[in-house]
């Protein structure tokens, strides 16, 4: 088995449209070394996939500085789904 990959879920208040999602994704991509980021204004959720643990205080600061509000951050190991189900 390889190294742990982290799934970081950030609950955010204030995202109202696809442009809000793009703004959050850009802020995360520009400030952290990540594999992937995806936001949903409908769910109020941004999901970040990263090889390293990200500084949660910095996540909060960067997002709060854009005018959105971080409500909660949770971290779990990310398991990529295999087409074979392994």
N, CA, C and O atoms as a GROMACS GRO file, in nm:
protein
  344
    1UNK      N    1   0.083  -0.119   0.000
    1UNK     CA    2   0.000   0.000   0.000
    1UNK      C    3   0.087   0.125   0.000
    1UNK      O    4   0.198   0.123   0.053
    2UNK      N    5   0.038   0.232  -0.058
    2UNK     CA    6   0.114   0.355  -0.070
    2UNK      C    7   0.092   0.450   0.045
    2UNK      O    8   0.035   0.415   0.148
    3UNK      N    9   0.138   0.571   0.023
    3UNK     CA   10   0.122   0.676   0.123
    3UNK      C   11  -0.024   0.716   0.136
    3UNK      O   12  -0.105   0.693   0.047
    4UNK      N   13  -0.056   0.777   0.250
    4UNK     CA   14  -0.191   0.826   0.273
    4UNK      C   15  -0.217   0.949   0.186
    4UNK      O   16  -0.134   1.038   0.175
    5UNK      N   17  -0.334   0.951   0.125
    5UNK     CA   18  -0.382   1.068   0.055
    5UNK      C   19  -0.499   1.122   0.138
    5UNK      O   20  -0.582   1.044   0.185
    6UNK      N   21  -0.505   1.254   0.155
    6UNK     CA   22  -0.604   1.314   0.242
    6UNK      C   23  -0.722   1.371   0.165
    6UNK      O   24  -0.707   1.430   0.059
    7UNK      N   25  -0.841   1.351   0.221
    7UNK     CA   26  -0.964   1.412   0.171
    7UNK      C   27  -1.005   1.515   0.276
    7UNK      O   28  -1.038   1.480   0.390
    8UNK      N   29  -1.004   1.641   0.238
    8UNK     CA   30  -1.037   1.750   0.329
    8UNK      C   31  -1.168   1.811   0.282
    8UNK      O   32  -1.176   1.863   0.171
    9UNK      N   33  -1.270   1.805   0.368
    9UNK     CA   34  -1.399   1.861   0.334
    9UNK      C   35  -1.419   1.990   0.414
    9UNK      O   36  -1.406   1.992   0.536
   10UNK      N   37  -1.450   2.096   0.342
   10UNK     CA   38  -1.466   2.228   0.402
   10UNK      C   39  -1.610   2.274   0.380
   10UNK      O   40  -1.652   2.292   0.265
   11UNK      N   41  -1.683   2.293   0.487
   11UNK     CA   42  -1.820   2.347   0.479
   11UNK      C   43  -1.809   2.499   0.476
   11UNK      O   44  -1.743   2.560   0.560
   12UNK      N   45  -1.874   2.560   0.376
   12UNK     CA   46  -1.858   2.703   0.353
   12UNK      C   47  -1.995   2.770   0.339
   12UNK      O   48  -2.082   2.720   0.268
   13UNK      N   49  -2.012   2.884   0.407
   13UNK     CA   50  -2.129   2.969   0.390
   13UNK      C   51  -2.099   3.077   0.288
   13UNK      O   52  -1.989   3.133   0.286
   14UNK      N   53  -2.196   3.106   0.203
   14UNK     CA   54  -2.182   3.220   0.114
   14UNK      C   55  -2.166   3.188  -0.033
   14UNK      O   56  -2.177   3.278  -0.117
   15UNK      N   57  -2.142   3.062  -0.067
   15UNK     CA   58  -2.132   3.028  -0.210
   15UNK      C   59  -2.274   3.025  -0.268
   15UNK      O   60  -2.362   2.956  -0.216
   16UNK      N   61  -2.296   3.100  -0.376
   16UNK     CA   62  -2.431   3.111  -0.432
   16UNK      C   63  -2.442   3.064  -0.578
   16UNK      O   64  -2.553   3.048  -0.630
   17UNK      N   65  -2.327   3.043  -0.645
   17UNK     CA   66  -2.333   3.011  -0.787
   17UNK      C   67  -2.204   2.943  -0.832
   17UNK      O   68  -2.112   2.922  -0.752
   18UNK      N   69  -2.198   2.909  -0.959
   18UNK     CA   70  -2.079   2.843  -1.014
   18UNK      C   71  -1.956   2.933  -1.007
   18UNK      O   72  -1.844   2.884  -0.992
   19UNK      N   73  -1.975   3.064  -1.018
   19UNK     CA   74  -1.860   3.156  -1.007
   19UNK      C   75  -1.802   3.152  -0.865
   19UNK      O   76  -1.681   3.163  -0.847
   20UNK      N   77  -1.889   3.138  -0.766
   20UNK     CA   78  -1.842   3.125  -0.626
   20UNK      C   79  -1.757   2.998  -0.613
   20UNK      O   80  -1.651   2.999  -0.551
   21UNK      N   81  -1.805   2.889  -0.672
   21UNK     CA   82  -1.730   2.764  -0.668
   21UNK      C   83  -1.592   2.783  -0.732
   21UNK      O   84  -1.491   2.739  -0.677
   22UNK      N   85  -1.589   2.848  -0.849
   22UNK     CA   86  -1.464   2.870  -0.919
   22UNK      C   87  -1.369   2.957  -0.836
   22UNK      O   88  -1.248   2.934  -0.834
   23UNK      N   89  -1.424   3.056  -0.768
   23UNK     CA   90  -1.342   3.145  -0.684
   23UNK      C   91  -1.276   3.067  -0.570
   23UNK      O   92  -1.157   3.082  -0.545
   24UNK      N   93  -1.354   2.984  -0.503
   24UNK     CA   94  -1.300   2.902  -0.393
   24UNK      C   95  -1.195   2.806  -0.447
   24UNK      O   96  -1.087   2.792  -0.389
   25UNK      N   97  -1.225   2.738  -0.558
   25UNK     CA   98  -1.130   2.643  -0.616
   25UNK      C   99  -0.998   2.712  -0.651
   25UNK      O  100  -0.891   2.656  -0.629
   26UNK      N  101  -1.007   2.832  -0.706
   26UNK     CA  102  -0.887   2.908  -0.744
   26UNK      C  103  -0.805   2.946  -0.621
   26UNK      O  104  -0.682   2.934  -0.622
   27UNK      N  105  -0.871   2.990  -0.516
   27UNK     CA  106  -0.802   3.027  -0.392
   27UNK      C  107  -0.726   2.906  -0.335
   27UNK      O  108  -0.611   2.918  -0.294
   28UNK      N  109  -0.792   2.790  -0.333
   28UNK     CA  110  -0.727   2.669  -0.280
   28UNK      C  111  -0.611   2.628  -0.370
   28UNK      O  112  -0.501   2.601  -0.322
   29UNK      N  113  -0.635   2.624  -0.501
   29UNK     CA  114  -0.531   2.582  -0.596
   29UNK      C  115  -0.408   2.673  -0.593
   29UNK      O  116  -0.296   2.626  -0.607
   30UNK      N  117  -0.431   2.803  -0.576
   30UNK     CA  118  -0.321   2.899  -0.577
   30UNK      C  119  -0.239   2.901  -0.449
   30UNK      O  120  -0.125   2.948  -0.449
   31UNK      N  121  -0.296   2.850  -0.339
   31UNK     CA  122  -0.228   2.862  -0.209
   31UNK      C  123  -0.180   2.730  -0.150
   31UNK      O  124  -0.108   2.730  -0.050
   32UNK      N  125  -0.219   2.618  -0.210
   32UNK     CA  126  -0.179   2.488  -0.158
   32UNK      C  127  -0.138   2.396  -0.271
   32UNK      O  128  -0.184   2.410  -0.384
   33UNK      N  129  -0.050   2.303  -0.240
   33UNK     CA  130  -0.014   2.198  -0.336
   33UNK      C  131  -0.115   2.085  -0.317
   33UNK      O  132  -0.113   2.014  -0.217
   34UNK      N  133  -0.203   2.070  -0.414
   34UNK     CA  134  -0.311   1.972  -0.403
   34UNK      C  135  -0.318   1.887  -0.529
   34UNK      O  136  -0.258   1.920  -0.631
   35UNK      N  137  -0.394   1.777  -0.520
   35UNK     CA  138  -0.419   1.694  -0.637
   35UNK      C  139  -0.545   1.740  -0.709
   35UNK      O  140  -0.551   1.741  -0.832
   36UNK      N  141  -0.649   1.777  -0.629
   36UNK     CA  142  -0.778   1.807  -0.688
   36UNK      C  143  -0.860   1.890  -0.588
   36UNK      O  144  -0.845   1.876  -0.467
   37UNK      N  145  -0.946   1.978  -0.641
   37UNK     CA  146  -1.041   2.053  -0.558
   37UNK      C  147  -1.172   2.063  -0.634
   37UNK      O  148  -1.174   2.086  -0.756
   38UNK      N  149  -1.282   2.046  -0.562
   38UNK     CA  150  -1.414   2.056  -0.623
   38UNK      C  151  -1.508   2.120  -0.522
   38UNK      O  152  -1.511   2.081  -0.405
   39UNK      N  153  -1.585   2.219  -0.567
   39UNK     CA  154  -1.679   2.288  -0.479
   39UNK      C  155  -1.822   2.274  -0.530
   39UNK      O  156  -1.846   2.261  -0.650
   40UNK      N  157  -1.916   2.276  -0.435
   40UNK     CA  158  -2.059   2.273  -0.468
   40UNK      C  159  -2.129   2.382  -0.389
   40UNK      O  160  -2.136   2.375  -0.266
   41UNK      N  161  -2.182   2.482  -0.459
   41UNK     CA  162  -2.256   2.587  -0.388
   41UNK      C  163  -2.387   2.533  -0.333
   41UNK      O  164  -2.435   2.580  -0.230
   42UNK      N  165  -2.446   2.435  -0.400
   42UNK     CA  166  -2.571   2.376  -0.352
   42UNK      C  167  -2.552   2.306  -0.217
   42UNK      O  168  -2.635   2.316  -0.127
   43UNK      N  169  -2.440   2.235  -0.205
   43UNK     CA  170  -2.412   2.162  -0.080
   43UNK      C  171  -2.334   2.246   0.021
   43UNK      O  172  -2.323   2.208   0.137
   44UNK      N  173  -2.281   2.361  -0.024
   44UNK     CA  174  -2.198   2.443   0.064
   44UNK      C  175  -2.072   2.369   0.106
   44UNK      O  176  -2.028   2.378   0.220
   45UNK      N  177  -2.014   2.294   0.010
   45UNK     CA  178  -1.904   2.205   0.040
   45UNK      C  179  -1.793   2.216  -0.063
   45UNK      O  180  -1.818   2.219  -0.184
   46UNK      N  181  -1.670   2.222  -0.013
   46UNK     CA  182  -1.551   2.212  -0.098
   46UNK      C  183  -1.474   2.088  -0.055
   46UNK      O  184  -1.447   2.070   0.064
   47UNK      N  185  -1.439   2.004  -0.150
   47UNK     CA  186  -1.363   1.883  -0.123
   47UNK      C  187  -1.225   1.897  -0.187
   47UNK      O  188  -1.213   1.926  -0.306
   48UNK      N  189  -1.122   1.877  -0.105
   48UNK     CA  190  -0.984   1.890  -0.149
   48UNK      C  191  -0.917   1.754  -0.133
   48UNK      O  192  -0.930   1.689  -0.029
   49UNK      N  193  -0.845   1.711  -0.236
   49UNK     CA  194  -0.766   1.588  -0.230
   49UNK      C  195  -0.619   1.631  -0.236
   49UNK      O  196  -0.577   1.701  -0.327
   50UNK      N  197  -0.542   1.587  -0.135
   50UNK     CA  198  -0.402   1.630  -0.126
   50UNK      C  199  -0.314   1.518  -0.073
   50UNK      O  200  -0.359   1.433   0.004
   51UNK      N  201  -0.189   1.519  -0.116
   51UNK     CA  202  -0.093   1.420  -0.068
   51UNK      C  203  -0.048   1.449   0.074
   51UNK      O  204  -0.007   1.358   0.146
   52UNK      N  205  -0.054   1.576   0.114
   52UNK     CA  206  -0.008   1.618   0.246
   52UNK      C  207  -0.122   1.681   0.322
   52UNK      O  208  -0.216   1.734   0.263
   53UNK      N  209  -0.114   1.675   0.455
   53UNK     CA  210  -0.211   1.743   0.540
   53UNK      C  211  -0.196   1.893   0.519
   53UNK      O  212  -0.085   1.946   0.522
   54UNK      N  213  -0.307   1.962   0.499
   54UNK     CA  214  -0.304   2.106   0.480
   54UNK      C  215  -0.330   2.176   0.613
   54UNK      O  216  -0.401   2.124   0.698
   55UNK      N  217  -0.273   2.294   0.630
   55UNK     CA  218  -0.290   2.374   0.750
   55UNK      C  219  -0.434   2.428   0.753
   55UNK      O  220  -0.471   2.512   0.670
   56UNK      N  221  -0.513   2.381   0.849
   56UNK     CA  222  -0.654   2.420   0.855
   56UNK      C  223  -0.672   2.568   0.886
   56UNK      O  224  -0.767   2.630   0.838
   57UNK      N  225  -0.582   2.626   0.964
   57UNK     CA  226  -0.590   2.770   0.993
   57UNK      C  227  -0.570   2.852   0.865
   57UNK      O  228  -0.636   2.954   0.845
   58UNK      N  229  -0.479   2.806   0.780
   58UNK     CA  230  -0.456   2.875   0.653
   58UNK      C  231  -0.575   2.859   0.559
   58UNK      O  232  -0.613   2.953   0.489
   59UNK      N  233  -0.635   2.740   0.556
   59UNK     CA  234  -0.755   2.719   0.474
   59UNK      C  235  -0.862   2.819   0.516
   59UNK      O  236  -0.920   2.888   0.433
   60UNK      N  237  -0.886   2.827   0.647
   60UNK     CA  238  -0.987   2.922   0.700
   60UNK      C  239  -0.954   3.065   0.660
   60UNK      O  240  -1.040   3.139   0.612
   61UNK      N  241  -0.828   3.105   0.679
   61UNK     CA  242  -0.788   3.243   0.651
   61UNK      C  243  -0.807   3.277   0.504
   61UNK      O  244  -0.868   3.378   0.472
   62UNK      N  245  -0.756   3.192   0.414
   62UNK     CA  246  -0.765   3.221   0.271
   62UNK      C  247  -0.911   3.230   0.225
   62UNK      O  248  -0.946   3.318   0.147
   63UNK      N  249  -0.994   3.139   0.273
   63UNK     CA  250  -1.135   3.141   0.232
   63UNK      C  251  -1.208   3.259   0.297
   63UNK      O  252  -1.283   3.329   0.230
   64UNK      N  253  -1.186   3.281   0.426
   64UNK     CA  254  -1.251   3.394   0.494
   64UNK      C  255  -1.210   3.527   0.431
   64UNK      O  256  -1.292   3.619   0.423
   65UNK      N  257  -1.084   3.537   0.385
   65UNK     CA  258  -1.036   3.660   0.321
   65UNK      C  259  -1.110   3.690   0.190
   65UNK      O  260  -1.109   3.805   0.145
   66UNK      N  261  -1.172   3.590   0.129
   66UNK     CA  262  -1.246   3.611   0.004
   66UNK      C  263  -1.388   3.658   0.030
   66UNK      O  264  -1.459   3.696  -0.063
   67UNK      N  265  -1.432   3.656   0.157
   67UNK     CA  266  -1.567   3.699   0.190
   67UNK      C  267  -1.662   3.584   0.219
   67UNK      O  268  -1.775   3.606   0.263
   68UNK      N  269  -1.617   3.461   0.196
   68UNK     CA  270  -1.697   3.344   0.232
   68UNK      C  271  -1.662   3.307   0.376
   68UNK      O  272  -1.562   3.356   0.429
   69UNK      N  273  -1.742   3.222   0.438
   69UNK     CA  274  -1.718   3.186   0.578
   69UNK      C  275  -1.707   3.036   0.594
   69UNK      O  276  -1.799   2.962   0.560
   70UNK      N  277  -1.592   2.990   0.646
   70UNK     CA  278  -1.572   2.848   0.674
   70UNK      C  279  -1.650   2.811   0.800
   70UNK      O  280  -1.632   2.873   0.905
   71UNK      N  281  -1.736   2.711   0.788
   71UNK     CA  282  -1.813   2.664   0.903
   71UNK      C  283  -1.745   2.547   0.972
   71UNK      O  284  -1.746   2.538   1.095
   72UNK      N  285  -1.687   2.458   0.893
   72UNK     CA  286  -1.631   2.334   0.950
   72UNK      C  287  -1.530   2.274   0.852
   72UNK      O  288  -1.543   2.290   0.731
   73UNK      N  289  -1.430   2.206   0.906
   73UNK     CA  290  -1.332   2.134   0.825
   73UNK      C  291  -1.319   1.994   0.882
   73UNK      O  292  -1.300   1.977   1.002
   74UNK      N  293  -1.329   1.893   0.796
   74UNK     CA  294  -1.306   1.755   0.839
   74UNK      C  295  -1.204   1.690   0.746
   74UNK      O  296  -1.198   1.720   0.627
   75UNK      N  297  -1.125   1.601   0.803
   75UNK     CA  298  -1.018   1.533   0.728
   75UNK      C  299  -1.034   1.383   0.745
   75UNK      O  300  -1.059   1.334   0.855
   76UNK      N  301  -1.018   1.311   0.635
   76UNK     CA  302  -1.021   1.165   0.639
   76UNK      C  303  -0.927   1.111   0.533
   76UNK      O  304  -0.892   1.183   0.439
   77UNK      N  305  -0.886   0.984   0.546
   77UNK     CA  306  -0.805   0.925   0.440
   77UNK      C  307  -0.890   0.915   0.313
   77UNK      O  308  -1.008   0.883   0.320
   78UNK      N  309  -0.829   0.941   0.199
   78UNK     CA  310  -0.899   0.932   0.072
   78UNK      C  311  -0.867   0.799   0.008
   78UNK      O  312  -0.751   0.760  -0.006
   79UNK      N  313  -0.972   0.729  -0.030
   79UNK     CA  314  -0.953   0.602  -0.099
   79UNK      C  315  -1.012   0.613  -0.238
   79UNK      O  316  -1.134   0.624  -0.255
   80UNK      N  317  -0.925   0.611  -0.336
   80UNK     CA  318  -0.969   0.619  -0.475
   80UNK      C  319  -1.047   0.492  -0.509
   80UNK      O  320  -1.004   0.381  -0.478
   81UNK      N  321  -1.160   0.511  -0.572
   81UNK     CA  322  -1.242   0.397  -0.611
   81UNK      C  323  -1.179   0.328  -0.732
   81UNK      O  324  -1.148   0.391  -0.833
   82UNK      N  325  -1.162   0.197  -0.720
   82UNK     CA  326  -1.107   0.118  -0.829
   82UNK      C  327  -1.221   0.065  -0.916
   82UNK      O  328  -1.330   0.036  -0.866
   83UNK      N  329  -1.196   0.052  -1.044
   83UNK     CA  330  -1.298  -0.004  -1.130
   83UNK      C  331  -1.321  -0.152  -1.098
   83UNK      O  332  -1.422  -0.210  -1.138
   84UNK      N  333  -1.226  -0.212  -1.027
   84UNK     CA  334  -1.239  -0.352  -0.990
   84UNK      C  335  -1.296  -0.368  -0.849
   84UNK      O  336  -1.321  -0.481  -0.805
   85UNK      N  337  -1.317  -0.257  -0.778
   85UNK     CA  338  -1.373  -0.264  -0.644
   85UNK      C  339  -1.275  -0.303  -0.537
   85UNK      O  340  -1.316  -0.340  -0.427
   86UNK      N  341  -1.143  -0.296  -0.564
   86UNK     CA  342  -1.044  -0.333  -0.463
   86UNK      C  343  -1.008  -0.214  -0.379
   86UNK      O  344  -0.926  -0.224  -0.288
   0.00000   0.00000   0.00000
